[in-house]
């Protein structure tokens, strides 16, 4: 090695060494510097530190509106308007009723909110959704599954509407 340094020859490239790669990744992670407030405002605009106006209840409101609109469309365009509209409304409810439970849980536990309470809230949403689907399948034999599931999916995507409304 001393001969190479004296002769000015370039060292040959090393083979892939996972230890040295990991060390380089750690070195890169240590070089990350968070943005200052001025830098963040320059990159993202003056409202960067403003809290979001999209609340869970705003999302639920958008979901209810989408549910109503889609129900009206199913009522107007279906061959059996009553059953299609009821099915669409039930599909919308399956989408937003669990969200109401989750939002109320967030509001009640605002001061002691933890990751585990969010996980429990999501578990409650999933169990409520499953229970509502089972209840509809057993208690409403005239269900139009296409109307129900279409409305359910559209209601789940309504959070984009809540983000768009300022």
N, C-alpha and C positions, 0 to 999 in steps of 0.2 A: 504494500500500500504506500509505503514511503517512496518507493521508486516512481509510482504513478504521480504522486504529488510533485515530485521534483521534475518529472518529464513533462508535466502539463497535460497528460493524457486524461481524457474523460473517463470516469468510472463506468463500468458496464451497468445497465439497468438491473435492478434486483428483481427476483421473481416475486410473485404475489405473496406477501406476508400478512396474514390476517391480523396479527398483533399490531404491526405498524399502521395498518389501515384503521383499526379501531382507535389507535392513539391519535391519528390525524383527525378522525371524526370528533373525538373529544376536544381536540385543540380548536376545531372550527366552532363547536358549540360554545366554547368559552369566549369566543370572540364576538358573539351576538350581543349587540348593545340595543336596549329598548329605545324607542323614539321619544324624544322630548315632546312636550305639548305643542310647541311651535312647529316642529317637524310634522307631527300628526295633523295639525290644522292645515299646513301647507299641502300635504298629500291628499287628505280626505275632506277638506273644507272646514268652515268655521263651526259647523254643528257636530263635530266629531265627538265631543264629550256630552252632548245632549242625550238624556235617557230616551230609550225607545218609546214611542207612543203606541206601539203594538202591544196591547195587553191581552191576556187570555180571554177576557170578556169581549174584547173587540173581535178576536178571531171567532169566538162562538157566535157573536152577532152576525158576522159574515157567513158563517155556516148555516145559520137559521135562514138568512135571506136567500142563499143559494138553494136550500132545501125547499123553500116556498116557491121559488121561481121554477125549479125543475118539476115540482109537483104540478104546478099549473100547466107546464108544457105537456106532461104525461096525460093530464086530464083532457087537454085540448086535442091531442093527436092520437089518442089510443082508441081502439075498437070497443073496449070496455072501460070507459073513462073512470068510473067509480073505483073499481078494483085496482086499476093502474095508479090512480092518484093516491089511494090509501097506501098502496105498496111503496110508492115513491116517498111519501111522507114518512112512513116507517123506516125506510132506508136512510133518509136524512136524519131521523132521530137516533138511529144506531150510530151515526157519525158524530152528532153533537152532544147527546146526553152524557156519554162518558167524559167528554171534555168539560161539561158543567161540573161534574163531580170533582174532576182534577183541579179546576180553577177554584172551586170552593175550598178544597183542601189546601191549596196554595195560600189563599186569603186567610184562612184560619191559622196556619202555621208559619206565617210570614217571619216572625221573629226567631223561630227555631228551625229554620229551613236547613236541611242537610241533604247530602247525596242519597242517603238511605231513605229519607222521606220522599224524595222524588221517584226513586225506584219503586217504593210502595205505591205511590200515586199512579205510576204507569201500570203496575200490576193490577190495580183496581180498574183502570181504564180497559185493559185487555179482558179481564174477567167480566166486566159489565157488558162489553161488546159481544162476547161469546154468549152470555146469558140472554141478551136481547135477540140475537139471531135465533137461538134455540126457542125462545118464547114465541117469536113470530112464526117460526116453522111449525110449531105445535098448535098454536092458538088461532092462526089465521090461515085456513086451508085454501082460500082463494088468492093467495099471494101471487103477484107477477114478479118473478125473480129477476127478470131483466130490468124492470123499472126500479126495484128495490136496490139491486147491486149497482146499477148505473148511478142512481142518486147518492148512494153511500160513497162511491169513489169520488164523485164530483164534490161532495161535502168535505171529504178529507182533503181535497186540493184547494178548498176555499181559503186557506190561510194566505195564499198568494194574493187574494183579493183584499184581505186585511192589510197586507203589507203595501199594496198599491194605493189604498185610500189614505190620504194624508189629512 
